[in-house]
Amino acid sequence: MFGAVSGAVSGAVFGGVLEGVSGAASGRAGAIARASPVVTPSSCYATAPRAARRRRERRDPARPHTPGRVMIGAHTDPGGPVTEPSGRAPRIAVVFYSATGNVAALAEALAEGAREAGAETRVRPVAERAPREAIEANRRWKAWVDDNPYDTLASLDDLEWADGLALGSPTRFGNSAEQLKAFLDTTGGLWAQGKLAGLVGTSFTSASTGHGGLEATILSMNNVLYHWGALVMPLGYAADPSLMSSGNPYGASWVSRKSAAPDDDALLAARVQGTRLAQVAAKLIS
């Protein structure tokens, strides 16, 4: 009897306490809800930048507001037109390394295609850096070094001058030749000033075997263009029907079996690549 009475009393008292606490909490929650504005995701996004700006102004009222960080190689003026009409022909620089003349033949064909599209061109080899004894050991290499027709080597001025750039190199274990890379490694100053970010670039190559790294070599040269902030233009297949059977969509390439010079199909692919490079560069400066 005592247990039943005690349980009933305890239940009634405890239940009343709970109801009182719950009611009080509900009342406070309702008051808070009525006093506070409704917060939605959009209002969070709208108020966060204003709050951050107020914090900056409190720290330093004289400090102007800047929209973001200034990065090396980036143009910082957010206003004005993207480009002004240049009223001139696009400028195409073809910078390459050739040990025996095959890449040079592709370079000349590419420049010819660019000129046919109305571009000014500069065709520039980079300096030979191999030891003389290595050159002397290869008859075709020695003949090219001693008798090639180029008097002017590539310079950083050629890169500043150009609107479009074609890089060429023979395959060296799936990479570009050291001679070309050594030249590209000197471009850090231009990169830091953002002077290479407006270029459109493309690449071409030659190897002695069909699976000797043609695509890998082109991609290795394109890696430099990515770091510069340049636009990378592949050859693709759409520019000319013949590319479906003879072309490499990454860029013009040639498989030089038994030291053979580039054939007509390879030279045509290079000319198409040069024409396309000039056309894209013209659109960028117009």
C-alpha positions in Angstrom: 0.0 0.0 0.0 2.8 2.4 1.0 4.8 1.5 -2.2 1.8 2.2 -4.5 1.1 5.6 -2.8 4.8 6.5 -2.9 5.0 5.6 -6.6 2.0 7.6 -7.5 3.1 10.7 -5.6 6.7 10.4 -7.0 5.3 10.0 -10.5 3.0 13.0 -10.2 5.7 15.2 -8.7 8.4 14.1 -11.2 6.0 14.5 -14.2 5.0 17.9 -13.0 8.7 19.0 -12.7 9.4 17.7 -16.2 6.4 19.4 -17.7 7.5 22.6 -16.0 11.0 22.4 -17.2 9.9 21.5 -20.7 7.4 24.3 -20.8 9.9 26.8 -19.6 12.5 25.7 -22.2 9.8 25.8 -25.0 9.0 29.4 -23.9 12.6 30.5 -24.0 13.1 28.8 -27.4 10.0 30.6 -28.8 11.2 33.9 -27.5 14.6 33.4 -29.1 13.1 32.4 -32.4 10.8 35.5 -32.4 13.7 37.8 -31.6 16.2 36.3 -34.1 16.2 36.7 -37.8 15.8 33.6 -39.9 19.2 32.5 -41.1 19.3 30.9 -44.5 22.4 29.6 -46.5 22.1 32.6 -48.9 22.1 35.1 -46.0 25.2 33.4 -44.6 27.0 33.9 -47.9 25.9 37.5 -48.2 26.9 38.5 -44.7 30.2 36.7 -44.4 32.2 38.9 -46.9 30.8 42.1 -45.2 31.9 40.8 -41.8 35.3 40.0 -43.1 35.6 43.4 -44.7 34.6 45.1 -41.4 37.2 43.2 -39.6 39.9 44.3 -42.1 38.8 47.9 -41.8 38.9 47.8 -38.0 42.5 46.4 -38.2 43.7 49.1 -40.6 41.1 51.6 -41.9 43.6 53.0 -44.4 44.3 49.7 -46.0 42.4 49.4 -49.3 40.3 46.3 -50.0 41.8 43.8 -52.4 39.8 41.0 -53.9 42.4 38.3 -53.6 46.1 37.4 -53.4 48.6 38.4 -56.1 50.2 35.4 -57.6 53.5 35.2 -59.4 52.9 35.1 -63.2 49.4 36.6 -62.9 48.1 39.8 -64.4 46.6 41.8 -61.5 44.4 44.4 -63.3 40.8 43.1 -63.2 39.3 45.9 -65.2 39.3 46.9 -68.8 39.1 44.8 -72.0 40.7 41.4 -72.1 42.7 42.4 -75.1 43.0 45.3 -77.5 43.0 44.8 -81.2 46.6 44.6 -82.3 46.1 45.4 -86.0 49.1 43.2 -86.9 49.9 39.7 -88.0 50.4 37.1 -85.4 53.9 36.3 -84.4 55.0 32.6 -84.3 58.3 31.5 -82.8 59.5 27.9 -83.5 62.1 26.9 -80.9 63.6 23.5 -81.3 66.6 21.2 -80.8 67.7 19.0 -83.7 70.6 16.5 -83.6 70.5 15.3 -87.2 68.1 17.6 -89.0 64.8 15.7 -88.7 63.3 17.9 -86.1 64.6 21.0 -88.0 62.7 19.8 -91.1 59.5 19.5 -89.1 60.2 23.0 -87.6 60.5 24.6 -91.1 57.3 22.9 -92.3 55.5 24.1 -89.2 56.7 27.7 -89.8 55.7 27.4 -93.5 52.2 26.6 -92.4 52.1 29.6 -90.1 53.3 31.9 -92.8 50.6 30.6 -95.2 48.1 31.7 -92.6 49.6 35.2 -92.6 51.9 35.0 -89.6 55.4 36.4 -89.0 57.8 33.6 -88.0 61.1 33.1 -86.3 62.7 29.6 -86.5 65.3 29.3 -83.9 67.4 26.3 -82.8 68.7 26.1 -79.2 72.4 25.8 -78.5 74.2 22.4 -78.8 75.5 21.4 -75.4 76.7 17.8 -76.0 80.4 17.0 -75.5 82.4 17.1 -78.8 83.5 13.5 -78.4 79.8 12.4 -78.3 79.1 14.4 -81.5 82.2 13.1 -83.3 81.1 9.5 -82.6 77.9 9.9 -84.7 78.4 10.7 -88.3 75.0 12.3 -89.0 75.1 14.3 -85.7 78.5 15.7 -86.6 77.5 16.6 -90.1 74.4 18.5 -88.8 76.4 20.4 -86.1 79.1 21.4 -88.6 76.9 22.3 -91.5 73.4 23.3 -90.3 72.0 26.5 -91.9 71.1 28.3 -88.7 73.2 31.3 -87.6 70.8 32.7 -84.9 70.1 30.8 -81.8 66.9 31.0 -79.7 66.8 33.7 -77.1 64.4 34.9 -74.5 63.6 37.9 -76.7 62.0 35.5 -79.2 59.6 34.3 -76.5 58.7 37.9 -75.5 58.1 38.7 -79.2 55.9 35.8 -80.0 52.1 35.4 -79.7 52.4 31.7 -80.5 55.2 29.2 -79.7 56.0 25.8 -81.1 58.5 23.7 -79.2 60.3 20.8 -81.0 62.7 18.1 -79.8 63.8 14.6 -80.6 62.7 12.0 -78.1 65.1 11.3 -75.2 63.8 8.4 -73.1 60.3 9.9 -73.3 61.4 13.4 -72.6 62.7 16.4 -74.5 66.4 16.7 -75.2 68.5 18.3 -72.5 69.5 21.1 -74.9 65.9 22.3 -75.2 65.2 21.9 -71.5 68.3 23.9 -70.6 67.0 26.8 -72.7 63.5 26.5 -71.2 65.0 26.5 -67.7 66.3 30.1 -68.3 62.7 31.4 -68.7 62.1 31.9 -64.9 62.4 35.7 -65.1 59.8 36.0 -67.9 57.5 33.6 -66.1 57.7 35.5 -62.8 56.7 38.7 -64.7 53.7 37.0 -66.3 55.1 37.6 -69.8 54.6 34.1 -71.0 51.0 33.6 -69.7 49.5 35.1 -72.9 51.2 32.7 -75.3 49.5 29.8 -77.1 51.9 26.9 -77.4 52.2 23.6 -79.2 54.8 20.8 -79.5 56.3 18.4 -82.1 58.9 15.6 -82.0 60.7 12.7 -83.8 61.9 9.3 -82.6 63.6 6.3 -84.1 61.0 3.8 -83.1 57.2 3.7 -83.4 56.7 3.3 -79.6 59.8 5.3 -78.6 57.9 7.9 -76.6 56.5 10.4 -79.2 53.4 11.3 -77.1 55.4 11.3 -73.8 57.9 13.7 -75.3 55.2 16.1 -76.5 53.5 16.0 -73.1 56.8 16.7 -71.4 57.3 19.9 -73.4 53.7 20.9 -72.8 54.3 20.7 -69.1 56.4 23.8 -69.4 53.5 25.6 -71.1 51.2 24.7 -68.2 53.6 26.2 -65.7 53.9 29.4 -67.7 50.1 29.7 -67.8 50.1 29.5 -71.6 47.3 28.0 -73.7 48.2 24.5 -75.0 47.1 23.8 -78.6 47.1 20.1 -79.7 47.2 19.2 -83.4 44.0 17.1 -83.1 42.4 15.4 -86.2 39.8 17.9 -87.4 42.1 20.4 -89.1 42.8 18.1 -92.1 41.4 14.7 -93.2 44.8 13.3 -93.8 45.6 13.5 -90.1 43.3 10.6 -89.4 45.8 8.3 -91.0 49.1 10.1 -90.6 48.9 12.4 -87.7 49.5 12.3 -84.0 46.7 14.3 -82.2 49.2 15.5 -79.6 51.4 17.2 -82.2 53.3 16.5 -85.5 55.7 13.6 -85.1 58.0 11.4 -87.2 59.3 7.9 -86.8 62.8 8.0 -88.3 63.6 4.4 -89.0 67.2 3.9 -90.2 67.7 7.7 -89.9 65.2 8.5 -92.6 64.1 12.1 -93.1 60.5 13.1 -92.5 58.1 12.0 -95.3 55.5 14.1 -97.0 52.7 13.0 -94.6 54.8 14.1 -91.5 55.7 17.4 -93.1 52.0 18.0 -94.0 51.0 17.4 -90.4 53.6 19.9 -89.2 52.3 22.5 -91.8 48.7 22.0 -90.6 49.9 22.4 -87.0 51.6 25.7 -87.9 48.6 27.0 -89.7 46.4 26.2 -86.8 48.8 27.8 -84.3 48.8 31.0 -86.4 45.0 31.0 -86.6 44.6 30.6 -82.8 47.2 33.2 -82.1 45.5 35.7 -84.5 42.2 35.2 -82.6 44.0 35.9 -79.3 45.4 39.2 -80.4 42.4 40.4 -82.4 
